[in-house]
Amino acid sequence: MPRRGFSSRLPIFLQLPATIVIWSLVGYVLPWLIYSLFHKYLPMKGPVFVGLDNIIALFTDKRLFDAVLRTLYYTGLGTAAEVLLGMAVALVLVNVIRNEVLRFAILVIFLIPMTLSEAIAAHIWLMLLTPQGYINSLLRAVGLPPVGWLSEEMALNSLILADIWQWTPLPLLLIFAARTSIPQEMYEVANLDRISPWTTFRVVTWPHIRDAVVVAALLRFILMYITIDKILLITYGGPGLATEIIGFYVFLQAFSYRNIGYAATLSFATLIAAGLITYVFWRMLTRRG
C-alpha cells in the first residue's frame, strides 16, 4: 500500500520543480506588472506615480487601435487557414493514403517546418520575399513581373503566409491523432448504410476531431496574437506601420521607447484579452450537442 501511494504521487513530485519555477515567476512578474500600471519610469529618477494616466492613454491611442485591427486580421486569417489546411491534410493522409510507411513519411515531411526555430524560419522567408529573392527570381525566369511581397500592401499577408508554412503542422498533428483514434468499424457501418461522404464526416468524423480542432485553433490564435519573432526579423513593423501588431507594439513601447509603464499597461490588457479568448474556446470545448 505505501509503495502504491508513492507511485500515485510520483507525477506530482516530477512536476514540482517546474511548478515552483513558474509560480515564482508569476509571483514576481504579476505584482510588478500591476505596480507599473500606475507609474511612469523616468531616466535617472525611477518610477513616478501617475495614477490612471497609462490606462487613459490606452483608450486614446489611435496607433494602438490600428495595431489591434491588424492583429485581428493577422491572427484570424492565419489561424483559420492553418486549422483548415491542417484538417484537410490530416483527413487526406488517413482517408486516401493507405500505405502506413508512405503516410508516416509524408507526415514527417509536413512536420519539418514546425521543428525550425522562429529565427531560422524568418530568415528563410526573408530570402524568399526580398525584391531580389528566390520567388521573384523564379518569376523573372519564367517571364513574369516581380511582386512586392514586402510592400505596404503585401507585407502583412506575406507574414501570414510564412506563419502558415511553419505552423500548419501543429493543427495537422493534433487532428491527425484525433482522426486515427476513430474506430474503423464506424466507417464500415456508414459505408454499409451508403451514407454520403459529407454526412459521414458530419456524423462520424467531426464529433471525434472537434476538440482537437478547437484546441489547435486556440493554440495558434494565442501564439499568433502575441508573436513578434517574424515581424522583428523580416519587417520590423514596416513598411511604415503596415505590419505592426499588438505584440510588436508592446515590444516597441518597452524596449525602443523605454515607456515601461505604458508597456506594462498594454501587456496587462493583452493578458486580459488572452484570458477572454481562452474562456471562449473553453466554452466551445465544454459545450455539447
RAPE-V334587 format. One record per run of one state. SS is the DSSP state (alpha for helix, beta for strand, coil for the rest). FROM is the first residue (numbers start at 1). LEN is the number of residues. If there is no record, write none. Layout:
ss={SS & SS}
from={FROM & FROM}
len={LEN & LEN}
This chain:
ss={coil & alpha & coil & beta & coil & beta & coil & alpha & coil & alpha & coil & alpha & coil & alpha & coil & alpha & coil & alpha & coil & alpha & coil & alpha & coil & alpha & coil & alpha & coil & alpha & coil}
from={1 & 2 & 38 & 39 & 43 & 46 & 50 & 53 & 60 & 62 & 96 & 100 & 116 & 118 & 130 & 134 & 142 & 155 & 181 & 184 & 193 & 197 & 226 & 229 & 236 & 246 & 257 & 260 & 287}
len={1 & 36 & 1 & 4 & 3 & 4 & 3 & 7 & 2 & 34 & 4 & 16 & 2 & 12 & 4 & 8 & 13 & 26 & 3 & 9 & 4 & 29 & 3 & 7 & 10 & 11 & 3 & 27 & 3}
